[in-house]
Amino acid sequence: LPLYVAPVHASPELATKSKCMSCHQVEKKVLGPSFKDIAAKYKADKTAEAMLANGIVKGVKGKWGKIPMPPQKIAPADAAALAKWIVTL
């Protein structure tokens, strides 16, 4: 039987490959907030996915304290996939 290959969806594996896990974890704060804390903060925000994807690509300053998140070297499609995954946590 041939194996079905699913398209790449955001997941802990994409977050790890993209080096997100250097500063973030799913459950606990490291250098940056946990992904679950991010999801909770923006739970009611209908623009959260786009805003988070933009923040991943362009960087974020002042939303979670003094430590800024620099712009990440990541494809916009991967940033969008990560943002979509984060808001589901």
NUSE-185858 format. One record per residue (C-alpha): residue in one letter; x, y, z. Coordinates in steps of 0.05 Angstrom, whole numbers. Example, Ala and Ser with C-alpha at 12.3 -4.5 7.8 and 13.67 -1.06 7.14 Angstrom:
residues 2
NODE  r      xx      yy      zz
NODE  a     246     -90     156
NODE  s     273     -21     143
end
This chain:
residues 89
NODE  r      xx      yy      zz
NODE  l       0       0       0
NODE  p      27      69     -17
NODE  l      34     117      40
NODE  y     -10     178      37
NODE  v      32     241      45
NODE  a      -7     298      77
NODE  p      11     371      63
NODE  v      55     402     115
NODE  h      14     434     170
NODE  a      41     474     228
NODE  s      58     433     288
NODE  p     110     426     341
NODE  e     156     398     287
NODE  l     149     461     244
NODE  a     159     504     305
NODE  t     222     465     323
NODE  k     249     467     251
NODE  s     235     542     248
NODE  k     274     553     314
NODE  c     212     578     351
NODE  m     226     529     407
NODE  s     291     565     423
NODE  c     250     620     458
NODE  h     179     590     464
NODE  q     149     525     489
NODE  v      77     500     482
NODE  e      62     498     556
NODE  k     112     543     592
NODE  k     144     611     586
NODE  v     218     609     567
NODE  l     247     673     538
NODE  g     181     689     504
NODE  p     110     670     525
NODE  s      84     599     517
NODE  f      44     585     455
NODE  k     -16     569     499
NODE  d     -10     637     533
NODE  i      -8     670     464
NODE  a     -70     631     442
NODE  a    -107     650     506
NODE  k     -90     724     499
NODE  y    -117     728     428
NODE  k    -173     677     434
NODE  a    -228     727     419
NODE  d    -189     766     366
NODE  k    -213     749     296
NODE  t    -149     781     267
NODE  a    -103     740     311
NODE  e     -76     693     257
NODE  a     -57     749     210
NODE  m     -29     792     266
NODE  l      13     734     294
NODE  a      39     714     225
NODE  n      59     787     212
NODE  g      93     789     280
NODE  i     133     726     266
NODE  v     158     755     200
NODE  k     169     827     221
NODE  g     183     820     295
NODE  v     145     843     357
NODE  k     162     894     409
NODE  g     127     912     475
NODE  k      68     863     473
NODE  w      98     813     523
NODE  g     146     854     565
NODE  k     213     884     552
NODE  i     245     829     509
NODE  p     228     840     436
NODE  m     221     783     386
NODE  p     265     799     326
NODE  p     240     787     255
NODE  q     246     713     238
NODE  k     277     686     174
NODE  i     216     644     156
NODE  a     172     637      94
NODE  p     107     677     101
NODE  a      68     613      87
NODE  d     104     578     145
NODE  a      91     638     190
NODE  a      17     635     171
NODE  a      15     560     186
NODE  l      49     571     253
NODE  a       0     626     271
NODE  k     -59     582     253
NODE  w     -31     526     296
NODE  i     -16     572     355
NODE  v     -88     599     359
NODE  t    -115     527     362
NODE  l     -77     511     427
end
